[in-house]
Amino acid sequence: MEPPVAARMNKKLYEAELKRLQADLVEMQAWVRETGARIVVVFEGRDAAGKGSTIKRVTEYLNPRIARIVALPSPTERERTQWYFQRYVPHLPAAGEIVLMDRSWYNRAGVEHVMGYCSNAEYHRFLHQAPIFERMLVEDGIILLKYWFSVSDTEQEKRFRSRAEDPMRHWKLSPNDVASITKWEDYSRAKDVMSVHTDIPEAPWFEVESDDKRRGRINMISHLLSRVPWERIERDPIAIPARPGSKGYERPPRNESTLVPDHSREVERAAASEGRG
């Protein structure tokens, strides 16, 4: 395995390749819909490793009725009494659907175990049952892909501090996120144990180096496309008809509608007065 690349990928090169890959994702989506394929993509990894931003790039041009993101909140009291995997089953894809899991059942192998939110018995039961559960999914025809996003301790801390200073991203910081700094080695050990038990031939783990988010996104999307046996689907061209002539309809006067205030004009006037327009 190649060591992490320190230099940040050139922005123009990144954007051009991302657009090309996103076009292929749209083609893959058409294949999924046409063939009735079912795909589950699991996104796991360190806090601030770039999972969310990668999911955003994957789904940017996809139909939300076909490709949907699953990001479950903390379990309710009732859900805590269920079979652990039960709350995830309703979110699995039907024919022609792609499900992207922003964290998944692997919460139990990571944050729940490290932070003491589950018992040792529950933790070891998970390590035993997860491979069985995943083999069942694959045997039933689901394409299951699991990605672990890796980030260095220095880069993670840098991203945490950036979030703390940005009021638009405060919501991305939680007490558990901050605790991941002081529990770095605990999370490392948990990840190693998780890999030993759940890196199975039917559903292996793929690691994404993401100290450079641009490279991480490009590498992950390219790999996803290579693991799904999609083909381009020939689609009939859509002809845009000519607009028919008027049959006498008259639009009601605009002053009878309640229009949204034109804030854009105010912005332009303010910019002009300040010499920014």
Contacts in CASP RR format, 6 or more apart in sequence:
PFRMAT RR
TARGET T0000
AUTHOR 0000-0000-0000
METHOD contacts of the structure
MODEL  1
MEPPVAARMNKKLYEAELKRLQADLVEMQAWVRETGARIVVVFEGRDAAG
KGSTIKRVTEYLNPRIARIVALPSPTERERTQWYFQRYVPHLPAAGEIVL
MDRSWYNRAGVEHVMGYCSNAEYHRFLHQAPIFERMLVEDGIILLKYWFS
VSDTEQEKRFRSRAEDPMRHWKLSPNDVASITKWEDYSRAKDVMSVHTDI
PEAPWFEVESDDKRRGRINMISHLLSRVPWERIERDPIAIPARPGSKGYE
RPPRNESTLVPDHSREVERAAASEGRG
4 152 0 8 1.000
4 209 0 8 1.000
4 211 0 8 1.000
5 209 0 8 1.000
5 211 0 8 1.000
5 212 0 8 1.000
5 215 0 8 1.000
6 211 0 8 1.000
6 212 0 8 1.000
7 212 0 8 1.000
8 212 0 8 1.000
8 214 0 8 1.000
8 215 0 8 1.000
9 212 0 8 1.000
9 214 0 8 1.000
9 215 0 8 1.000
9 218 0 8 1.000
11 214 0 8 1.000
14 214 0 8 1.000
14 215 0 8 1.000
14 218 0 8 1.000
17 218 0 8 1.000
18 57 0 8 1.000
18 217 0 8 1.000
18 218 0 8 1.000
18 221 0 8 1.000
21 218 0 8 1.000
21 221 0 8 1.000
21 222 0 8 1.000
21 225 0 8 1.000
22 57 0 8 1.000
22 60 0 8 1.000
22 61 0 8 1.000
22 221 0 8 1.000
23 61 0 8 1.000
24 225 0 8 1.000
25 58 0 8 1.000
25 61 0 8 1.000
25 62 0 8 1.000
25 221 0 8 1.000
25 224 0 8 1.000
25 225 0 8 1.000
26 61 0 8 1.000
26 62 0 8 1.000
27 230 0 8 1.000
27 232 0 8 1.000
27 233 0 8 1.000
28 225 0 8 1.000
28 228 0 8 1.000
28 230 0 8 1.000
29 62 0 8 1.000
29 63 0 8 1.000
29 66 0 8 1.000
29 67 0 8 1.000
29 98 0 8 1.000
30 232 0 8 1.000
30 233 0 8 1.000
30 235 0 8 1.000
31 37 0 8 1.000
31 228 0 8 1.000
31 230 0 8 1.000
31 231 0 8 1.000
31 232 0 8 1.000
31 233 0 8 1.000
32 39 0 8 1.000
32 66 0 8 1.000
32 96 0 8 1.000
32 97 0 8 1.000
32 98 0 8 1.000
32 230 0 8 1.000
33 66 0 8 1.000
33 96 0 8 1.000
34 233 0 8 1.000
35 96 0 8 1.000
36 95 0 8 1.000
36 96 0 8 1.000
37 95 0 8 1.000
37 96 0 8 1.000
37 143 0 8 1.000
37 228 0 8 1.000
37 230 0 8 1.000
38 92 0 8 1.000
38 93 0 8 1.000
38 94 0 8 1.000
38 95 0 8 1.000
38 96 0 8 1.000
38 97 0 8 1.000
38 141 0 8 1.000
38 142 0 8 1.000
38 143 0 8 1.000
39 93 0 8 1.000
39 97 0 8 1.000
39 98 0 8 1.000
39 99 0 8 1.000
39 142 0 8 1.000
39 143 0 8 1.000
39 145 0 8 1.000
39 228 0 8 1.000
40 92 0 8 1.000
40 93 0 8 1.000
40 99 0 8 1.000
40 101 0 8 1.000
40 137 0 8 1.000
40 142 0 8 1.000
40 143 0 8 1.000
40 144 0 8 1.000
40 145 0 8 1.000
41 58 0 8 1.000
41 98 0 8 1.000
41 99 0 8 1.000
41 100 0 8 1.000
41 101 0 8 1.000
41 145 0 8 1.000
41 147 0 8 1.000
41 224 0 8 1.000
42 101 0 8 1.000
42 104 0 8 1.000
42 106 0 8 1.000
42 144 0 8 1.000
42 145 0 8 1.000
42 146 0 8 1.000
42 147 0 8 1.000
43 51 0 8 1.000
43 52 0 8 1.000
43 54 0 8 1.000
43 55 0 8 1.000
43 100 0 8 1.000
43 101 0 8 1.000
43 102 0 8 1.000
43 103 0 8 1.000
43 104 0 8 1.000
43 147 0 8 1.000
43 149 0 8 1.000
44 51 0 8 1.000
44 103 0 8 1.000
44 104 0 8 1.000
44 106 0 8 1.000
44 146 0 8 1.000
44 147 0 8 1.000
44 148 0 8 1.000
44 149 0 8 1.000
45 51 0 8 1.000
45 148 0 8 1.000
45 149 0 8 1.000
45 150 0 8 1.000
45 191 0 8 1.000
46 149 0 8 1.000
46 150 0 8 1.000
46 151 0 8 1.000
46 156 0 8 1.000
46 180 0 8 1.000
46 187 0 8 1.000
47 156 0 8 1.000
47 160 0 8 1.000
47 176 0 8 1.000
47 177 0 8 1.000
47 180 0 8 1.000
48 151 0 8 1.000
48 156 0 8 1.000
48 159 0 8 1.000
48 160 0 8 1.000
48 163 0 8 1.000
48 172 0 8 1.000
48 177 0 8 1.000
49 149 0 8 1.000
49 150 0 8 1.000
49 151 0 8 1.000
49 156 0 8 1.000
49 210 0 8 1.000
50 149 0 8 1.000
50 151 0 8 1.000
50 210 0 8 1.000
50 213 0 8 1.000
50 216 0 8 1.000
51 102 0 8 1.000
51 103 0 8 1.000
51 149 0 8 1.000
52 102 0 8 1.000
53 213 0 8 1.000
53 217 0 8 1.000
54 149 0 8 1.000
54 208 0 8 1.000
54 210 0 8 1.000
54 213 0 8 1.000
54 216 0 8 1.000
54 217 0 8 1.000
54 220 0 8 1.000
54 221 0 8 1.000
55 69 0 8 1.000
55 100 0 8 1.000
55 102 0 8 1.000
57 217 0 8 1.000
57 221 0 8 1.000
58 67 0 8 1.000
58 100 0 8 1.000
58 221 0 8 1.000
58 224 0 8 1.000
59 67 0 8 1.000
59 69 0 8 1.000
59 100 0 8 1.000
62 98 0 8 1.000
66 96 0 8 1.000
66 97 0 8 1.000
66 98 0 8 1.000
67 97 0 8 1.000
67 98 0 8 1.000
67 99 0 8 1.000
67 100 0 8 1.000
68 97 0 8 1.000
68 98 0 8 1.000
68 99 0 8 1.000
68 100 0 8 1.000
69 100 0 8 1.000
69 101 0 8 1.000
69 102 0 8 1.000
70 91 0 8 1.000
70 99 0 8 1.000
70 100 0 8 1.000
70 101 0 8 1.000
70 102 0 8 1.000
70 104 0 8 1.000
71 101 0 8 1.000
71 102 0 8 1.000
71 103 0 8 1.000
72 87 0 8 1.000
72 88 0 8 1.000
72 91 0 8 1.000
72 103 0 8 1.000
75 87 0 8 1.000
79 86 0 8 1.000
79 87 0 8 1.000
84 105 0 8 1.000
84 108 0 8 1.000
84 122 0 8 1.000
84 125 0 8 1.000
84 126 0 8 1.000
84 129 0 8 1.000
85 105 0 8 1.000
85 129 0 8 1.000
85 133 0 8 1.000
88 101 0 8 1.000
88 104 0 8 1.000
88 105 0 8 1.000
91 99 0 8 1.000
91 101 0 8 1.000
92 99 0 8 1.000
92 137 0 8 1.000
92 142 0 8 1.000
93 99 0 8 1.000
93 142 0 8 1.000
105 126 0 8 1.000
105 130 0 8 1.000
105 133 0 8 1.000
106 130 0 8 1.000
106 194 0 8 1.000
106 198 0 8 1.000
108 118 0 8 1.000
108 122 0 8 1.000
108 123 0 8 1.000
108 126 0 8 1.000
109 123 0 8 1.000
109 126 0 8 1.000
109 127 0 8 1.000
109 130 0 8 1.000
109 190 0 8 1.000
109 193 0 8 1.000
109 194 0 8 1.000
109 198 0 8 1.000
110 187 0 8 1.000
110 190 0 8 1.000
110 191 0 8 1.000
110 194 0 8 1.000
111 117 0 8 1.000
111 176 0 8 1.000
112 118 0 8 1.000
112 122 0 8 1.000
112 123 0 8 1.000
113 123 0 8 1.000
113 190 0 8 1.000
114 183 0 8 1.000
114 186 0 8 1.000
114 187 0 8 1.000
114 190 0 8 1.000
115 176 0 8 1.000
115 179 0 8 1.000
115 183 0 8 1.000
118 126 0 8 1.000
127 193 0 8 1.000
127 194 0 8 1.000
127 197 0 8 1.000
127 198 0 8 1.000
128 197 0 8 1.000
130 197 0 8 1.000
130 198 0 8 1.000
131 197 0 8 1.000
131 198 0 8 1.000
131 200 0 8 1.000
131 203 0 8 1.000
134 144 0 8 1.000
134 198 0 8 1.000
134 200 0 8 1.000
134 202 0 8 1.000
134 203 0 8 1.000
135 200 0 8 1.000
135 202 0 8 1.000
135 203 0 8 1.000
137 144 0 8 1.000
137 203 0 8 1.000
138 144 0 8 1.000
138 202 0 8 1.000
138 203 0 8 1.000
139 202 0 8 1.000
143 227 0 8 1.000
143 228 0 8 1.000
144 202 0 8 1.000
144 203 0 8 1.000
145 203 0 8 1.000
145 206 0 8 1.000
145 224 0 8 1.000
145 227 0 8 1.000
145 228 0 8 1.000
146 203 0 8 1.000
146 204 0 8 1.000
146 205 0 8 1.000
146 206 0 8 1.000
147 205 0 8 1.000
147 206 0 8 1.000
147 207 0 8 1.000
147 208 0 8 1.000
147 220 0 8 1.000
147 223 0 8 1.000
148 191 0 8 1.000
148 195 0 8 1.000
148 205 0 8 1.000
148 206 0 8 1.000
148 207 0 8 1.000
148 208 0 8 1.000
149 208 0 8 1.000
149 210 0 8 1.000
149 216 0 8 1.000
149 220 0 8 1.000
150 207 0 8 1.000
150 208 0 8 1.000
150 209 0 8 1.000
150 210 0 8 1.000
151 159 0 8 1.000
151 210 0 8 1.000
151 211 0 8 1.000
152 211 0 8 1.000
153 181 0 8 1.000
153 184 0 8 1.000
155 211 0 8 1.000
156 180 0 8 1.000
156 181 0 8 1.000
157 181 0 8 1.000
160 173 0 8 1.000
160 177 0 8 1.000
160 178 0 8 1.000
160 181 0 8 1.000
162 169 0 8 1.000
163 169 0 8 1.000
163 170 0 8 1.000
163 172 0 8 1.000
163 173 0 8 1.000
164 170 0 8 1.000
164 173 0 8 1.000
180 187 0 8 1.000
195 205 0 8 1.000
198 205 0 8 1.000
199 205 0 8 1.000
206 223 0 8 1.000
208 216 0 8 1.000
208 219 0 8 1.000
208 220 0 8 1.000
209 215 0 8 1.000
209 216 0 8 1.000
209 219 0 8 1.000
210 216 0 8 1.000
268 277 0 8 1.000
271 277 0 8 1.000
END
